[in-house]
């Protein structure tokens, strides 16, 4: 499916108990590039539209937050060299 030129899917499966489950899922690389997010699910299609809108309309903010997170991780490991990185 396509919304604002972003691809997303509807997925259904059975849980380990046999119950039916479903979600809307987006892993559009163009949308998520540089944000630190690989994919995300939502429970409804309207929620999917809201999340896609947010990633498009606030792209600069998502990229800024990811840059801050990356710098914080670098600083932490530089200041704590004995911390396992796994």
Buried (B, 14 or more C-beta within 10 A) or exposed (E): EEBEEBBBEEEEEEEEEEEEEEBBBBBBEEBBEEBEBEEBBBEEEEBBBEBBEEBBEEBEEBBEEBEEEEEEEEEEEEEEEEEEEE
